Amino acid sequence: MQPPVILLVEPQLVENIGMTARAMMNTGLYELRLVNPRDPWPLGEIHQQRMAAASSGADDVLNNAKIFPTLEEAMTDLHYIYATTARTNDMTNVIMTPRAAIPDMVARSTGGQKTAVMFGKERTGLTNDQIMLANAKITIPLNPEFSSLNLAQAVLLIGYEWYQAHDKTPDNVLYMGDSTPATREEYLNFFHRLESALDEGGFFVTPEMRPTMVRNLQNTLQRAQMTEQEIRTWHGVLSSLLGIPKRNKA
């Protein structure tokens, strides 16, 4: 499945091109097309350095970027194009959020279609005539009182949704480093030792409350999801509190 092409129409600042390349690499997008950029291409040394600095090492995207004099020429091999814009007009349009557009994009790419997402110049965005060359519109829902986005930010939002459609990172994971989760035996050995120490210390004041208090303590320790190293540490804490001397290592 081929990721969408990122199509920048008349970009004005080389820094924004560099930051766009960075956002693309962040999200697994690699084909960048530039239509009539303001600065002549290939860039002079100073502009090249500024763009490279803004890209933070996204050289693969920049080195393989394709330059086109017109939007029509940049589109010749594309099957379906999404125009990112907040602009509305009187014509009938398919308008999607990025989250809704991505499944459509994935389905088209899986079916062998080459897709692209089109972005306009930084100050004014895409014109109506440029939007009319696209098949659908993507509008990013943001705070209506302040919805202005930097070009690279807009690319990153689209790219993020694309990447999330394929990413398998678990929503929640407990990182344990070099340790492993404590076994039930290790956990129960520690809890029984703790329970005995609390009995000896008079913690359970009334026999009637003892079962409830034991369950509360067990529940607290269960939620901790301790590792075997942490269990050993708590054994050491308990030994210290009980005044049990450390064993000298042989």
Secondary structure by P-SEA (a helix, b strand, c coil): cccbbbbbcccccaaaaaaaaaaaaaccccbbbbccccccccccaaaaaaaaaaaccaaaaaaabbbbcccccccccccbbbbbcccccccccccccaaaaaaaaaaaaaaccccccccccccccccaaaaaaccbbbbbbcccccccccaaaaaaaaaaaaaaaccccccbbbbbcccccccaaaaaaaaaaaaaaaaaacccccccaaaaaaaaaaaaaaaacccaaaaaaaaaaaaaaacbbbbbcc
